[in-house]
Amino acid sequence: MPRIDGQPIKKQPPAFTALILLTAVFAIGVSIGVMLSIIYPESVEEAFLFISDGFLTETLGRSFIDTAVNSFTSAFTVLLLLFLLGFGAVFAPIMPLVLIYRGMGFGITLALMYISSGVRGVLMSLFTVIPFAVLSGLIHIIACRESMRMSASIFKVSSKEGFLPVDYRLYINKFIIMCALILIAALIQSALSYVYILLPISK
Protein backbone atom coordinates (compact mmCIF):
# COMPACT_ATOMS: atom_id res chain seq x y z
CA MET A 1 0.00 0.00 0.00
CA PRO A 2 1.43 3.46 -0.91
CA ARG A 3 2.55 5.63 1.99
CA ILE A 4 2.98 9.37 2.55
CA ASP A 5 5.16 10.45 5.48
CA GLY A 6 5.05 6.95 6.81
CA GLN A 7 1.22 6.83 6.80
CA PRO A 8 -0.61 4.40 4.52
CA ILE A 9 -3.04 5.85 1.99
CA LYS A 10 -6.45 4.31 2.43
CA LYS A 11 -8.09 3.54 -0.86
CA GLN A 12 -11.82 3.97 -1.19
CA PRO A 13 -13.72 0.69 -1.76
CA PRO A 14 -14.71 0.23 -5.42
CA ALA A 15 -18.39 0.14 -4.45
CA PHE A 16 -18.14 3.52 -2.71
CA THR A 17 -16.24 5.02 -5.62
CA ALA A 18 -18.93 3.77 -8.00
CA LEU A 19 -21.62 5.46 -5.90
CA ILE A 20 -19.75 8.77 -6.04
CA LEU A 21 -19.36 8.55 -9.81
CA LEU A 22 -23.00 7.62 -10.36
CA THR A 23 -24.10 10.44 -8.06
CA ALA A 24 -22.07 12.80 -10.24
CA VAL A 25 -23.82 11.39 -13.30
CA PHE A 26 -27.22 12.05 -11.71
CA ALA A 27 -26.10 15.60 -10.84
CA ILE A 28 -25.09 16.14 -14.47
CA GLY A 29 -28.61 15.18 -15.50
CA VAL A 30 -30.05 17.67 -13.01
CA SER A 31 -27.77 20.41 -14.37
CA ILE A 32 -28.78 19.65 -17.95
CA GLY A 33 -32.45 19.82 -17.00
CA VAL A 34 -32.03 23.17 -15.24
CA MET A 35 -30.04 24.67 -18.11
CA LEU A 36 -32.52 23.54 -20.76
CA SER A 37 -35.42 24.93 -18.74
CA ILE A 38 -33.73 28.31 -18.38
CA ILE A 39 -32.73 28.58 -22.05
CA TYR A 40 -35.85 27.03 -23.62
CA PRO A 41 -38.57 27.16 -20.94
CA GLU A 42 -41.62 26.76 -23.19
CA SER A 43 -40.10 24.11 -25.45
CA VAL A 44 -38.75 22.12 -22.53
CA GLU A 45 -42.06 22.25 -20.67
CA GLU A 46 -43.86 20.74 -23.66
CA ALA A 47 -41.21 18.26 -24.76
CA PHE A 48 -40.20 16.96 -21.33
CA LEU A 49 -43.49 17.12 -19.43
CA PHE A 50 -43.54 13.34 -19.32
CA ILE A 51 -40.08 13.30 -17.67
CA SER A 52 -40.99 15.65 -14.86
CA ASP A 53 -44.42 14.11 -14.45
CA GLY A 54 -43.16 11.77 -11.75
CA PHE A 55 -41.92 14.62 -9.60
CA LEU A 56 -44.85 17.01 -9.74
CA THR A 57 -48.20 16.01 -11.25
CA GLU A 58 -50.72 18.33 -9.66
CA THR A 59 -49.91 16.77 -6.30
CA LEU A 60 -51.77 19.54 -4.49
CA GLY A 61 -55.01 18.63 -6.24
CA ARG A 62 -54.86 14.87 -5.80
CA SER A 63 -55.78 12.54 -2.99
CA PHE A 64 -53.15 11.07 -0.68
CA ILE A 65 -53.36 7.68 -2.41
CA ASP A 66 -53.28 9.14 -5.94
CA THR A 67 -50.17 11.18 -5.16
CA ALA A 68 -48.42 8.21 -3.57
CA VAL A 69 -49.35 5.86 -6.42
CA ASN A 70 -48.22 8.32 -9.09
CA SER A 71 -44.89 8.97 -7.35
CA PHE A 72 -44.31 5.26 -6.78
CA THR A 73 -45.17 4.35 -10.37
CA SER A 74 -42.77 6.85 -11.92
CA ALA A 75 -39.86 5.82 -9.67
CA PHE A 76 -40.66 2.11 -9.91
CA THR A 77 -40.57 2.26 -13.72
CA VAL A 78 -36.98 3.52 -13.58
CA LEU A 79 -36.11 0.90 -10.95
CA LEU A 80 -37.60 -1.87 -13.08
CA LEU A 81 -35.68 -0.69 -16.14
CA LEU A 82 -32.39 -0.79 -14.22
CA PHE A 83 -33.29 -4.22 -12.86
CA LEU A 84 -33.91 -5.65 -16.33
CA LEU A 85 -30.79 -4.04 -17.82
CA GLY A 86 -28.73 -5.88 -15.22
CA PHE A 87 -29.50 -9.19 -16.93
CA GLY A 88 -27.75 -8.03 -20.11
CA ALA A 89 -24.01 -8.58 -20.34
CA VAL A 90 -23.52 -5.56 -22.61
CA PHE A 91 -26.01 -3.09 -21.13
CA ALA A 92 -23.72 -1.50 -18.53
CA PRO A 93 -22.93 1.59 -20.69
CA ILE A 94 -26.67 2.33 -21.00
CA MET A 95 -27.40 2.37 -17.27
CA PRO A 96 -25.83 5.78 -16.46
CA LEU A 97 -28.04 7.28 -19.20
CA VAL A 98 -31.06 6.23 -17.14
CA LEU A 99 -29.73 8.29 -14.22
CA ILE A 100 -29.14 11.27 -16.51
CA TYR A 101 -32.71 10.97 -17.78
CA ARG A 102 -34.09 10.86 -14.24
CA GLY A 103 -31.86 13.73 -13.15
CA MET A 104 -33.11 15.83 -16.06
CA GLY A 105 -36.66 15.33 -14.82
CA PHE A 106 -35.66 16.62 -11.39
CA GLY A 107 -33.81 19.61 -12.83
CA ILE A 108 -36.61 20.52 -15.24
CA THR A 109 -39.21 20.35 -12.50
CA LEU A 110 -37.26 22.58 -10.11
CA ALA A 111 -36.43 25.13 -12.80
CA LEU A 112 -39.97 25.36 -14.14
CA MET A 113 -41.39 25.74 -10.63
CA TYR A 114 -39.03 28.65 -10.01
CA ILE A 115 -39.73 30.23 -13.40
CA SER A 116 -43.51 30.01 -12.97
CA SER A 117 -43.85 30.79 -9.25
CA GLY A 118 -40.59 32.38 -8.10
CA VAL A 119 -39.79 32.03 -4.41
CA ARG A 120 -43.14 30.38 -3.77
CA GLY A 121 -42.18 27.70 -6.28
CA VAL A 122 -38.93 27.08 -4.41
CA LEU A 123 -40.79 26.75 -1.11
CA MET A 124 -43.30 24.42 -2.71
CA SER A 125 -40.52 22.24 -4.09
CA LEU A 126 -39.12 21.78 -0.57
CA PHE A 127 -42.27 19.83 0.26
CA THR A 128 -43.55 18.43 -3.03
CA VAL A 129 -40.44 17.66 -5.08
CA ILE A 130 -37.05 17.68 -3.39
CA PRO A 131 -37.60 15.06 -0.64
CA PHE A 132 -38.89 12.41 -3.05
CA ALA A 133 -36.39 13.33 -5.75
CA VAL A 134 -33.49 12.96 -3.32
CA LEU A 135 -34.73 9.71 -1.77
CA SER A 136 -35.69 8.07 -5.05
CA GLY A 137 -32.52 9.41 -6.68
CA LEU A 138 -30.34 7.72 -4.04
CA ILE A 139 -32.23 4.47 -4.51
CA HIS A 140 -31.82 4.67 -8.29
CA ILE A 141 -28.11 5.37 -7.92
CA ILE A 142 -27.68 2.28 -5.74
CA ALA A 143 -29.84 0.28 -8.15
CA CYS A 144 -27.68 1.40 -11.06
CA ARG A 145 -24.56 0.23 -9.25
CA GLU A 146 -26.09 -3.17 -8.49
CA SER A 147 -27.32 -3.50 -12.05
CA MET A 148 -23.86 -2.72 -13.44
CA ARG A 149 -22.35 -5.29 -11.07
CA MET A 150 -24.76 -7.95 -12.26
CA SER A 151 -24.12 -7.08 -15.88
CA ALA A 152 -20.36 -7.31 -15.33
CA SER A 153 -20.72 -10.68 -13.58
CA ILE A 154 -22.78 -12.09 -16.42
CA PHE A 155 -20.26 -10.77 -18.93
CA LYS A 156 -17.37 -12.44 -17.10
CA VAL A 157 -19.19 -15.74 -16.90
CA SER A 158 -20.24 -15.63 -20.55
CA SER A 159 -16.67 -14.81 -21.61
CA LYS A 160 -15.29 -17.56 -19.33
CA GLU A 161 -13.33 -15.04 -17.32
CA GLY A 162 -15.32 -15.74 -14.19
CA PHE A 163 -15.95 -19.03 -12.52
CA LEU A 164 -18.20 -18.05 -9.61
CA PRO A 165 -21.93 -18.56 -10.21
CA VAL A 166 -24.00 -15.42 -10.63
CA ASP A 167 -26.12 -14.82 -7.52
CA TYR A 168 -29.48 -14.02 -9.08
CA ARG A 169 -31.36 -14.51 -5.82
CA LEU A 170 -29.31 -11.87 -4.01
CA TYR A 171 -29.76 -9.49 -6.94
CA ILE A 172 -33.53 -9.94 -6.93
CA ASN A 173 -33.75 -9.56 -3.14
CA LYS A 174 -31.83 -6.28 -3.26
CA PHE A 175 -34.27 -4.86 -5.80
CA ILE A 176 -37.25 -6.04 -3.76
CA ILE A 177 -35.87 -4.07 -0.81
CA MET A 178 -35.30 -1.03 -3.02
CA CYS A 179 -38.85 -1.34 -4.31
CA ALA A 180 -40.11 -1.22 -0.72
CA LEU A 181 -37.95 1.85 -0.07
CA ILE A 182 -39.43 3.54 -3.15
CA LEU A 183 -42.90 2.88 -1.74
CA ILE A 184 -41.92 4.44 1.60
CA ALA A 185 -40.46 7.46 -0.22
CA ALA A 186 -43.70 7.84 -2.20
CA LEU A 187 -45.76 7.80 0.99
CA ILE A 188 -43.48 10.44 2.51
CA GLN A 189 -43.87 12.53 -0.63
CA SER A 190 -47.65 12.34 -0.41
CA ALA A 191 -47.66 13.20 3.31
CA LEU A 192 -45.42 16.23 2.78
CA SER A 193 -47.65 17.46 -0.03
CA TYR A 194 -50.56 17.53 2.40
CA VAL A 195 -48.47 19.22 5.05
CA TYR A 196 -47.70 21.94 2.53
CA ILE A 197 -51.42 22.49 1.90
CA LEU A 198 -51.89 23.26 5.58
CA LEU A 199 -49.16 25.90 5.63
CA PRO A 200 -49.95 29.60 5.11
CA ILE A 201 -47.40 29.85 2.29
CA SER A 202 -49.53 27.54 0.12
CA LYS A 203 -52.40 30.03 -0.01
Secondary structure, DSSP 4 states (H G I P E B T S, - for coil): --EETTEEPPPPPHHHHHHHHHHHHHHHHHHHHHHHHHHSHHHHHHHTHHHHTTT-SSGGGS-HHHHHHHHHHHHHHHHHHHHHHTT-TT-GGGHHHHHHHHHHHHHHHHHHHHHHHTHHHHHHHHHHTHHHHHHHHHHHHHHHHHHHHHHHHHHHHHTT---SPP-HHHHHHHHHHHHHHHHHHHHHHHHHHHHHHHSGGG-
